[in-house]
Amino acid sequence: MTTYGRWRWPRPATATRAGADPLLYVYVRTGVGAGLVIGGQPFRSGTHGVTELGHLRVVERGRPCACGATGCLETVVAEPYLAERARALLGRDSADPLADLASAAAGGDGRAGAALDEVVDRLATGLASAVNLLNPALILLGGAFRTAPEPVLDQVRAALRARAFPVLREAVQVRRATLGPDAGVVGSAAVALDRLFYDV
């Protein structure tokens, strides 16, 4: 229990009670963000309190990134890139480019299949670095991957398994996040509650 003013607030249930510790949440939208929960508590890293998974370098001599580097994960996995690839390959704008690319690939479009394989390969390269460093029990994929068809998640699991350190690859699971499109709002509210009512 934590006292705030004259009120006493119960500390929220920890993630370890759900059976996943550590837990890595990866959110793919305009960039690639990540949050880490260890021992039921959020990991707040460094001065700025962020985990920049999206700025791992996964492509040599790749695209310029907004951070000033080149070949960052978010330049070849985030929604702007997915939308660009879908527009070029499908000839139209897409509200859900990853799902549309997967649908086209399943229908026999070889170019869409190759583009999807490339996205999965690069995401798995970034995730493997996180697995090797952090050894999470569970990775939750949200954002653009929340609506990805199950075969795409199966591709991610297989590609990650091929890249992660052998001892660690057996322990980690990859699942779809379930918070939905309001995940950012829910997360912001949780941070505010944590800072105002639960920190001592």
N, C-alpha and C positions, 0 to 999 in steps of 0.2 A: 504494500500500500504506500502511496506517495501523497503527502499533504500539499494542497495548493490553496493558500488562503485558509479558510475554515473548512474546506471540503477535503475529503479523502477519496482518492480515485484508485480503483484496482488496476494493477498493471495488466495489459492485455496478454492473452495466451501466447506462448512462444511457438515459433515454427518447429522446434524440436518435437513438440507433442504431435505434430502431424507426421513425424517419421522421416523427415528430410533435413539433414544437417551435415554439411553446409548446403544451402540452397542458393542457386544463381538464377536470377531472373534477367532475361535478355529481351529488350524491347526494340524492335526494328520498325522505325517509322521514317521521319526525315533524316535521322541519324541512327546510330546503333548504341543504345544505352544499356547499362547493366547495374543491377543491384545485388548485393550479397548479404545473406543472413547467416551468421555463425553463432551457434549456441543459443539460438532463439533471439538474438539481438542483431539489429542492422549494423553492418560494417560501414563506418564513416571514415573514408580514406583521406589522408593528407589535409592540406590547407583548404581546398575547395570542396571537399566532401563528395567527390565524384569518382566513378570507376569508368575510365574511358576505353571500354572494349572496342568501340568503333574506330579508334585511332591506332589499333595494332596494324602494322604493315603486313599485308598479305599478298601484294603484287609488286614485283620488282619493276621499277620504271613505269609505274601505273599512273592513274589519273591524279591531277592536283587535288588536294583536299583543302577545305576551308581552314584547317589548322595550320596550313603552310607546308605540310609534308606531302608526299605522293604515295599512292598505292594503299591508302588506309582502307580498312574493312568497310567503312560506311560508304565509300565511293563506289563500291561494286556490289553492295547488298541492300542498301537503304531504298526506300520507296521512290525517290527521284530517279535513281538508276533503273529500278524495275519498270517504272512507267515509261522511261525512255526506250528500253528494250522492247516492251510490249507494243509501243507505238510503231517502232521500226519494223517489227516482225509480223504484227497482226494488222497493221494499217489503220489503227484507230486508237483513240484514247481509252483508257481503262480505269474504272473505279477500284478494281482489285487486280492489279497487274500480275501478282504472283499466281493467284488462282487461275487467271485467264491464260497465262503461259503454260501452267500445268495442264489445263484442259486441252489446249492446242497440242501439247506434246502427247497427251494420252490419245488424241485423235489421229496421230501419225505425222504431225508437223515436225520434221527433223530439226529444223532451225530453232524452233521453240524448245525442243528437247535439249539441244546443245546449250542454249542459253540458260535453261533451268539447271542443267548439270554444272555449268560454270558457277552459278550463284550458290548452289549447294556446296560445291567444292571449296569456294572461298569462305563461306560461313563456317564450314567444318574446320578449316584451317585456323580461324580465329577462336572457335570454341575449344579446339584441341589445346591451344596455348593456355586458355583459362582452366581447362581440366588439369593439365600438367602442373600448373602453378597452384591452384586452389583446391583441387580434389573434391569438387562438389558431389553430393549424393544425387542431386536432382538439378536439371536445367529446365526452366520453363521458358518457352518461346512465345512472345507476345507481339502485338502490333501487326505488321503485315503477315506474320506467320500464324496468327490466331485463326485465320480463315483458310489457311493452306490445306489442300486435300491431304488425307492421311498418307498416301504414297510419297508425298514430298517430305513429310516428317520421317518416314521410313528411310528415304534417301539420306537425310541429314544424319540419322542414327548410324547408318552403315558407313557414311563418309567419316564421321567422327570416330567411330570404332577403328577405322583403318589408320587414323592419324594420332590418336591419343596414346600415351604411354601404356604399354600392355597391362601392367598391374592395375592401373587406374580405370582403364576402359570397361572392365567388367563391372565396376561398382556404380558408374554414373548412368542415370536414366534421363531421357529427353522427352518432355511432354509439352502439349499445347497449354498455354496459359488460359485461364477461364474468367478473368476479370472483365474482359470485353473492352469496348472502345472507351470506357470511362476509367481505365486503369490509371491514367495520369492524374485525374481528379481524385480518385480514391487514395492514390499514393500521396498526393499533396496534403490531403486532409489528415492522413495518418501521421505524416511528418509534423504537421502543425499540432496535433494532439500530443504527440510524443514530446515535442519541445515545450509546450505550455503546461501540460498536466502530469507527465510521467518523469521528466528529467529532474534530478535532485542535485 
